Amino acid sequence: MRPSRFTEEQIIAMLKEQEAGARTADVCRKHGISAATFYKFKAKFGGMDVSDARRLRLRTY
């Protein structure tokens, strides 16, 4: 499986940026991802902190 271009910290920062009021399309354009990728990240990492995401990563290996 190919590693992600983005770290957990970057993904969560994108999600927080959108939650703070930025439009989804603007966030996607700024970071160079598609809306589908953004919503996939949101489904997986939504509501998490960076420490939660790291714990999730460690459990999957």
mmCIF file as gemmi writes it, N, C-alpha and C atoms, coordinates in Angstrom:
data_model
loop_
_atom_site.group_PDB
_atom_site.id
_atom_site.type_symbol
_atom_site.label_atom_id
_atom_site.label_alt_id
_atom_site.label_comp_id
_atom_site.label_asym_id
_atom_site.label_entity_id
_atom_site.label_seq_id
_atom_site.pdbx_PDB_ins_code
_atom_site.Cartn_x
_atom_site.Cartn_y
_atom_site.Cartn_z
_atom_site.occupancy
_atom_site.B_iso_or_equiv
_atom_site.pdbx_formal_charge
_atom_site.auth_seq_id
_atom_site.auth_asym_id
_atom_site.pdbx_PDB_model_num
ATOM 1 N N . MET Axp A 1 ? 0.835 -1.175 0 1 0 ? 1 A 1
ATOM 2 C CA . MET Axp A 1 ? 0 0 0 1 0 ? 1 A 1
ATOM 3 C C . MET Axp A 1 ? 0.882 1.241 0 1 0 ? 1 A 1
ATOM 4 N N . ARG Axp A 2 ? 0.54 2.191 -0.831 1 0 ? 2 A 1
ATOM 5 C CA . ARG Axp A 2 ? 1.314 3.411 -0.964 1 0 ? 2 A 1
ATOM 6 C C . ARG Axp A 2 ? 1.121 4.308 0.258 1 0 ? 2 A 1
ATOM 7 N N . PRO Axp A 3 ? 2.201 4.893 0.788 1 0 ? 3 A 1
ATOM 8 C CA . PRO Axp A 3 ? 2.035 5.786 1.945 1 0 ? 3 A 1
ATOM 9 C C . PRO Axp A 3 ? 1.331 7.078 1.549 1 0 ? 3 A 1
ATOM 10 N N . SER Axp A 4 ? 0.655 7.681 2.497 1 0 ? 4 A 1
ATOM 11 C CA . SER Axp A 4 ? -0.083 8.911 2.252 1 0 ? 4 A 1
ATOM 12 C C . SER Axp A 4 ? 0.873 10.078 2.028 1 0 ? 4 A 1
ATOM 13 N N . ARG Axp A 5 ? 0.445 11.037 1.225 1 0 ? 5 A 1
ATOM 14 C CA . ARG Axp A 5 ? 1.222 12.25 1.016 1 0 ? 5 A 1
ATOM 15 C C . ARG Axp A 5 ? 1.173 13.153 2.236 1 0 ? 5 A 1
ATOM 16 N N . PHE Axp A 6 ? 0.15 12.97 3.056 1 0 ? 6 A 1
ATOM 17 C CA . PHE Axp A 6 ? -0.085 13.855 4.186 1 0 ? 6 A 1
ATOM 18 C C . PHE Axp A 6 ? 0.06 13.098 5.502 1 0 ? 6 A 1
ATOM 19 N N . THR Axp A 7 ? 0.603 13.784 6.497 1 0 ? 7 A 1
ATOM 20 C CA . THR Axp A 7 ? 0.704 13.197 7.827 1 0 ? 7 A 1
ATOM 21 C C . THR Axp A 7 ? -0.634 13.379 8.538 1 0 ? 7 A 1
ATOM 22 N N . GLU Axp A 8 ? -0.79 12.693 9.659 1 0 ? 8 A 1
ATOM 23 C CA . GLU Axp A 8 ? -2.013 12.836 10.443 1 0 ? 8 A 1
ATOM 24 C C . GLU Axp A 8 ? -2.205 14.284 10.885 1 0 ? 8 A 1
ATOM 25 N N . GLU Axp A 9 ? -1.102 14.952 11.243 1 0 ? 9 A 1
ATOM 26 C CA . GLU Axp A 9 ? -1.182 16.343 11.678 1 0 ? 9 A 1
ATOM 27 C C . GLU Axp A 9 ? -1.735 17.233 10.57 1 0 ? 9 A 1
ATOM 28 N N . GLN Axp A 10 ? -1.261 17.022 9.345 1 0 ? 10 A 1
ATOM 29 C CA . GLN Axp A 10 ? -1.722 17.826 8.219 1 0 ? 10 A 1
ATOM 30 C C . GLN Axp A 10 ? -3.188 17.569 7.907 1 0 ? 10 A 1
ATOM 31 N N . ILE Axp A 11 ? -3.604 16.312 7.962 1 0 ? 11 A 1
ATOM 32 C CA . ILE Axp A 11 ? -4.992 15.969 7.665 1 0 ? 11 A 1
ATOM 33 C C . ILE Axp A 11 ? -5.918 16.594 8.696 1 0 ? 11 A 1
ATOM 34 N N . ILE Axp A 12 ? -5.564 16.488 9.965 1 0 ? 12 A 1
ATOM 35 C CA . ILE Axp A 12 ? -6.406 17.048 11.018 1 0 ? 12 A 1
ATOM 36 C C . ILE Axp A 12 ? -6.426 18.571 10.935 1 0 ? 12 A 1
ATOM 37 N N . ALA Axp A 13 ? -5.311 19.185 10.54 1 0 ? 13 A 1
ATOM 38 C CA . ALA Axp A 13 ? -5.294 20.638 10.355 1 0 ? 13 A 1
ATOM 39 C C . ALA Axp A 13 ? -6.244 21.055 9.235 1 0 ? 13 A 1
ATOM 40 N N . MET Axp A 14 ? -6.31 20.267 8.15 1 0 ? 14 A 1
ATOM 41 C CA . MET Axp A 14 ? -7.255 20.561 7.064 1 0 ? 14 A 1
ATOM 42 C C . MET Axp A 14 ? -8.692 20.489 7.563 1 0 ? 14 A 1
ATOM 43 N N . LEU Axp A 15 ? -8.993 19.445 8.336 1 0 ? 15 A 1
ATOM 44 C CA . LEU Axp A 15 ? -10.349 19.269 8.847 1 0 ? 15 A 1
ATOM 45 C C . LEU Axp A 15 ? -10.73 20.395 9.803 1 0 ? 15 A 1
ATOM 46 N N . LYS Axp A 16 ? -9.797 20.808 10.647 1 0 ? 16 A 1
ATOM 47 C CA . LYS Axp A 16 ? -10.066 21.905 11.588 1 0 ? 16 A 1
ATOM 48 C C . LYS Axp A 16 ? -10.269 23.219 10.845 1 0 ? 16 A 1
ATOM 49 N N . GLU Axp A 17 ? -9.53 23.411 9.756 1 0 ? 17 A 1
ATOM 50 C CA . GLU Axp A 17 ? -9.667 24.613 8.944 1 0 ? 17 A 1
ATOM 51 C C . GLU Axp A 17 ? -11.077 24.714 8.37 1 0 ? 17 A 1
ATOM 52 N N . GLN Axp A 18 ? -11.596 23.584 7.904 1 0 ? 18 A 1
ATOM 53 C CA . GLN Axp A 18 ? -12.95 23.567 7.349 1 0 ? 18 A 1
ATOM 54 C C . GLN Axp A 18 ? -13.984 23.754 8.453 1 0 ? 18 A 1
ATOM 55 N N . GLU Axp A 19 ? -13.755 23.159 9.62 1 0 ? 19 A 1
ATOM 56 C CA . GLU Axp A 19 ? -14.685 23.31 10.74 1 0 ? 19 A 1
ATOM 57 C C . GLU Axp A 19 ? -14.72 24.742 11.25 1 0 ? 19 A 1
ATOM 58 N N . ALA Axp A 20 ? -13.624 25.479 11.072 1 0 ? 20 A 1
ATOM 59 C CA . ALA Axp A 20 ? -13.544 26.861 11.532 1 0 ? 20 A 1
ATOM 60 C C . ALA Axp A 20 ? -14.322 27.816 10.634 1 0 ? 20 A 1
ATOM 61 N N . GLY Axp A 21 ? -14.812 27.314 9.504 1 0 ? 21 A 1
ATOM 62 C CA . GLY Axp A 21 ? -15.645 28.162 8.666 1 0 ? 21 A 1
ATOM 63 C C . GLY Axp A 21 ? -15.215 28.296 7.222 1 0 ? 21 A 1
ATOM 64 N N . ALA Axp A 22 ? -14.066 27.755 6.862 1 0 ? 22 A 1
ATOM 65 C CA . ALA Axp A 22 ? -13.62 27.83 5.472 1 0 ? 22 A 1
ATOM 66 C C . ALA Axp A 22 ? -14.463 26.89 4.612 1 0 ? 22 A 1
ATOM 67 N N . ARG Axp A 23 ? -14.698 27.272 3.379 1 0 ? 23 A 1
ATOM 68 C CA . ARG Axp A 23 ? -15.458 26.412 2.475 1 0 ? 23 A 1
ATOM 69 C C . ARG Axp A 23 ? -14.624 25.191 2.113 1 0 ? 23 A 1
ATOM 70 N N . THR Axp A 24 ? -15.306 24.075 1.948 1 0 ? 24 A 1
ATOM 71 C CA . THR Axp A 24 ? -14.627 22.819 1.631 1 0 ? 24 A 1
ATOM 72 C C . THR Axp A 24 ? -13.85 22.932 0.328 1 0 ? 24 A 1
ATOM 73 N N . ALA Axp A 25 ? -14.452 23.539 -0.669 1 0 ? 25 A 1
ATOM 74 C CA . ALA Axp A 25 ? -13.78 23.681 -1.964 1 0 ? 25 A 1
ATOM 75 C C . ALA Axp A 25 ? -12.496 24.487 -1.841 1 0 ? 25 A 1
ATOM 76 N N . ASP Axp A 26 ? -12.515 25.536 -1.009 1 0 ? 26 A 1
ATOM 77 C CA . ASP Axp A 26 ? -11.314 26.353 -0.82 1 0 ? 26 A 1
ATOM 78 C C . ASP Axp A 26 ? -10.21 25.579 -0.117 1 0 ? 26 A 1
ATOM 79 N N . VAL Axp A 27 ? -10.577 24.794 0.888 1 0 ? 27 A 1
ATOM 80 C CA . VAL Axp A 27 ? -9.591 23.985 1.62 1 0 ? 27 A 1
ATOM 81 C C . VAL Axp A 27 ? -8.969 22.954 0.676 1 0 ? 27 A 1
ATOM 82 N N . CYS Axp A 28 ? -9.818 22.305 -0.13 1 0 ? 28 A 1
ATOM 83 C CA . CYS Axp A 28 ? -9.323 21.295 -1.067 1 0 ? 28 A 1
ATOM 84 C C . CYS Axp A 28 ? -8.376 21.91 -2.093 1 0 ? 28 A 1
ATOM 85 N N . ARG Axp A 29 ? -8.735 23.06 -2.623 1 0 ? 29 A 1
ATOM 86 C CA . ARG Axp A 29 ? -7.898 23.728 -3.625 1 0 ? 29 A 1
ATOM 87 C C . ARG Axp A 29 ? -6.564 24.145 -3.011 1 0 ? 29 A 1
ATOM 88 N N . LYS Axp A 30 ? -6.613 24.668 -1.79 1 0 ? 30 A 1
ATOM 89 C CA . LYS Axp A 30 ? -5.392 25.14 -1.121 1 0 ? 30 A 1
ATOM 90 C C . LYS Axp A 30 ? -4.398 24.001 -0.892 1 0 ? 30 A 1
ATOM 91 N N . HIS Axp A 31 ? -4.91 22.821 -0.542 1 0 ? 31 A 1
ATOM 92 C CA . HIS Axp A 31 ? -4.032 21.695 -0.216 1 0 ? 31 A 1
ATOM 93 C C . HIS Axp A 31 ? -3.837 20.718 -1.374 1 0 ? 31 A 1
ATOM 94 N N . GLY Axp A 32 ? -4.511 20.95 -2.48 1 0 ? 32 A 1
ATOM 95 C CA . GLY Axp A 32 ? -4.304 20.124 -3.664 1 0 ? 32 A 1
ATOM 96 C C . GLY Axp A 32 ? -4.925 18.746 -3.573 1 0 ? 32 A 1
ATOM 97 N N . ILE Axp A 33 ? -6.11 18.648 -2.964 1 0 ? 33 A 1
ATOM 98 C CA . ILE Axp A 33 ? -6.8 17.367 -2.873 1 0 ? 33 A 1
ATOM 99 C C . ILE Axp A 33 ? -8.191 17.508 -3.465 1 0 ? 33 A 1
ATOM 100 N N . SER Axp A 34 ? -8.804 16.382 -3.784 1 0 ? 34 A 1
ATOM 101 C CA . SER Axp A 34 ? -10.167 16.414 -4.305 1 0 ? 34 A 1
ATOM 102 C C . SER Axp A 34 ? -11.158 16.441 -3.146 1 0 ? 34 A 1
ATOM 103 N N . ALA Axp A 35 ? -12.388 16.793 -3.45 1 0 ? 35 A 1
ATOM 104 C CA . ALA Axp A 35 ? -13.431 16.798 -2.425 1 0 ? 35 A 1
ATOM 105 C C . ALA Axp A 35 ? -13.672 15.39 -1.901 1 0 ? 35 A 1
ATOM 106 N N . ALA Axp A 36 ? -13.574 14.39 -2.772 1 0 ? 36 A 1
ATOM 107 C CA . ALA Axp A 36 ? -13.761 13.003 -2.345 1 0 ? 36 A 1
ATOM 108 C C . ALA Axp A 36 ? -12.696 12.598 -1.329 1 0 ? 36 A 1
ATOM 109 N N . THR Axp A 37 ? -11.466 13.011 -1.564 1 0 ? 37 A 1
ATOM 110 C CA . THR Axp A 37 ? -10.387 12.71 -0.628 1 0 ? 37 A 1
ATOM 111 C C . THR Axp A 37 ? -10.625 13.418 0.692 1 0 ? 37 A 1
ATOM 112 N N . PHE Axp A 38 ? -11.086 14.665 0.62 1 0 ? 38 A 1
ATOM 113 C CA . PHE Axp A 38 ? -11.364 15.409 1.849 1 0 ? 38 A 1
ATOM 114 C C . PHE Axp A 38 ? -12.417 14.692 2.682 1 0 ? 38 A 1
ATOM 115 N N . TYR Axp A 39 ? -13.495 14.25 2.049 1 0 ? 39 A 1
ATOM 116 C CA . TYR Axp A 39 ? -14.556 13.583 2.796 1 0 ? 39 A 1
ATOM 117 C C . TYR Axp A 39 ? -14.133 12.193 3.282 1 0 ? 39 A 1
ATOM 118 N N . LYS Axp A 40 ? -13.208 11.553 2.563 1 0 ? 40 A 1
ATOM 119 C CA . LYS Axp A 40 ? -12.659 10.279 3.045 1 0 ? 40 A 1
ATOM 120 C C . LYS Axp A 40 ? -11.824 10.52 4.304 1 0 ? 40 A 1
ATOM 121 N N . PHE Axp A 41 ? -11.012 11.586 4.293 1 0 ? 41 A 1
ATOM 122 C CA . PHE Axp A 41 ? -10.256 11.963 5.481 1 0 ? 41 A 1
ATOM 123 C C . PHE Axp A 41 ? -11.198 12.292 6.633 1 0 ? 41 A 1
ATOM 124 N N . LYS Axp A 42 ? -12.28 13.006 6.317 1 0 ? 42 A 1
ATOM 125 C CA . LYS Axp A 42 ? -13.234 13.401 7.352 1 0 ? 42 A 1
ATOM 126 C C . LYS Axp A 42 ? -13.908 12.184 7.969 1 0 ? 42 A 1
ATOM 127 N N . ALA Axp A 43 ? -14.213 11.182 7.156 1 0 ? 43 A 1
ATOM 128 C CA . ALA Axp A 43 ? -14.837 9.974 7.679 1 0 ? 43 A 1
ATOM 129 C C . ALA Axp A 43 ? -13.885 9.217 8.593 1 0 ? 43 A 1
ATOM 130 N N . LYS Axp A 44 ? -12.604 9.242 8.255 1 0 ? 44 A 1
ATOM 131 C CA . LYS Axp A 44 ? -11.635 8.482 9.039 1 0 ? 44 A 1
ATOM 132 C C . LYS Axp A 44 ? -11.124 9.259 10.249 1 0 ? 44 A 1
ATOM 133 N N . PHE Axp A 45 ? -10.832 10.548 10.083 1 0 ? 45 A 1
ATOM 134 C CA . PHE Axp A 45 ? -10.178 11.337 11.121 1 0 ? 45 A 1
ATOM 135 C C . PHE Axp A 45 ? -11.072 12.393 11.758 1 0 ? 45 A 1
ATOM 136 N N . GLY Axp A 46 ? -12.326 12.513 11.352 1 0 ? 46 A 1
ATOM 137 C CA . GLY Axp A 46 ? -13.209 13.543 11.884 1 0 ? 46 A 1
ATOM 138 C C . GLY Axp A 46 ? -13.391 13.421 13.384 1 0 ? 46 A 1
ATOM 139 N N . GLY Axp A 47 ? -13.242 14.53 14.09 1 0 ? 47 A 1
ATOM 140 C CA . GLY Axp A 47 ? -13.426 14.535 15.529 1 0 ? 47 A 1
ATOM 141 C C . GLY Axp A 47 ? -12.228 14.058 16.331 1 0 ? 47 A 1
ATOM 142 N N . MET Axp A 48 ? -11.136 13.754 15.665 1 0 ? 48 A 1
ATOM 143 C CA . MET Axp A 48 ? -9.945 13.265 16.375 1 0 ? 48 A 1
ATOM 144 C C . MET Axp A 48 ? -8.958 14.393 16.622 1 0 ? 48 A 1
ATOM 145 N N . ASP Axp A 49 ? -8.135 14.191 17.637 1 0 ? 49 A 1
ATOM 146 C CA . ASP Axp A 49 ? -6.964 15.018 17.844 1 0 ? 49 A 1
ATOM 147 C C . ASP Axp A 49 ? -5.782 14.278 17.231 1 0 ? 49 A 1
ATOM 148 N N . VAL Axp A 50 ? -4.639 14.935 17.174 1 0 ? 50 A 1
ATOM 149 C CA . VAL Axp A 50 ? -3.449 14.311 16.59 1 0 ? 50 A 1
ATOM 150 C C . VAL Axp A 50 ? -3.052 13.065 17.373 1 0 ? 50 A 1
ATOM 151 N N . SER Axp A 51 ? -3.157 13.126 18.698 1 0 ? 51 A 1
ATOM 152 C CA . SER Axp A 51 ? -2.771 11.964 19.503 1 0 ? 51 A 1
ATOM 153 C C . SER Axp A 51 ? -3.696 10.776 19.236 1 0 ? 51 A 1
ATOM 154 N N . ASP Axp A 52 ? -4.994 11.048 19.022 1 0 ? 52 A 1
ATOM 155 C CA . ASP Axp A 52 ? -5.928 9.97 18.692 1 0 ? 52 A 1
ATOM 156 C C . ASP Axp A 52 ? -5.57 9.329 17.355 1 0 ? 52 A 1
ATOM 157 N N . ALA Axp A 53 ? -5.201 10.151 16.379 1 0 ? 53 A 1
ATOM 158 C CA . ALA Axp A 53 ? -4.857 9.64 15.055 1 0 ? 53 A 1
ATOM 159 C C . ALA Axp A 53 ? -3.594 8.789 15.111 1 0 ? 53 A 1
ATOM 160 N N . ARG Axp A 54 ? -2.621 9.207 15.903 1 0 ? 54 A 1
ATOM 161 C CA . ARG Axp A 54 ? -1.4 8.409 16.041 1 0 ? 54 A 1
ATOM 162 C C . ARG Axp A 54 ? -1.699 7.069 16.681 1 0 ? 54 A 1
ATOM 163 N N . ARG Axp A 55 ? -2.591 7.075 17.671 1 0 ? 55 A 1
ATOM 164 C CA . ARG Axp A 55 ? -2.971 5.838 18.329 1 0 ? 55 A 1
ATOM 165 C C . ARG Axp A 55 ? -3.666 4.906 17.342 1 0 ? 55 A 1
ATOM 166 N N . LEU Axp A 56 ? -4.51 5.467 16.472 1 0 ? 56 A 1
ATOM 167 C CA . LEU Axp A 56 ? -5.193 4.69 15.445 1 0 ? 56 A 1
ATOM 168 C C . LEU Axp A 56 ? -4.179 4.076 14.487 1 0 ? 56 A 1
ATOM 169 N N . ARG Axp A 57 ? -3.18 4.833 14.081 1 0 ? 57 A 1
ATOM 170 C CA . ARG Axp A 57 ? -2.158 4.34 13.17 1 0 ? 57 A 1
ATOM 171 C C . ARG Axp A 57 ? -1.371 3.201 13.799 1 0 ? 57 A 1
ATOM 172 N N . LEU Axp A 58 ? -1.035 3.336 15.054 1 0 ? 58 A 1
ATOM 173 C CA . LEU Axp A 58 ? -0.258 2.292 15.717 1 0 ? 58 A 1
ATOM 174 C C . LEU Axp A 58 ? -1.06 1.005 15.864 1 0 ? 58 A 1
ATOM 175 N N . ARG Axp A 59 ? -2.356 1.112 16.036 1 0 ? 59 A 1
ATOM 176 C CA . ARG Axp A 59 ? -3.191 -0.065 16.168 1 0 ? 59 A 1
ATOM 177 C C . ARG Axp A 59 ? -3.383 -0.799 14.851 1 0 ? 59 A 1
ATOM 178 N N . THR Axp A 60 ? -3.303 -0.109 13.713 1 0 ? 60 A 1
ATOM 179 C CA . THR Axp A 60 ? -3.553 -0.735 12.429 1 0 ? 60 A 1
ATOM 180 C C . THR Axp A 60 ? -2.369 -1.542 11.926 1 0 ? 60 A 1
ATOM 181 N N . TYR Axp A 61 ? -1.177 -1.332 12.461 1 0 ? 61 A 1
ATOM 182 C CA . TYR Axp A 61 ? 0.004 -2.072 11.993 1 0 ? 61 A 1
ATOM 183 C C . TYR Axp A 61 ? 0.207 -3.326 12.743 1 0 ? 61 A 1
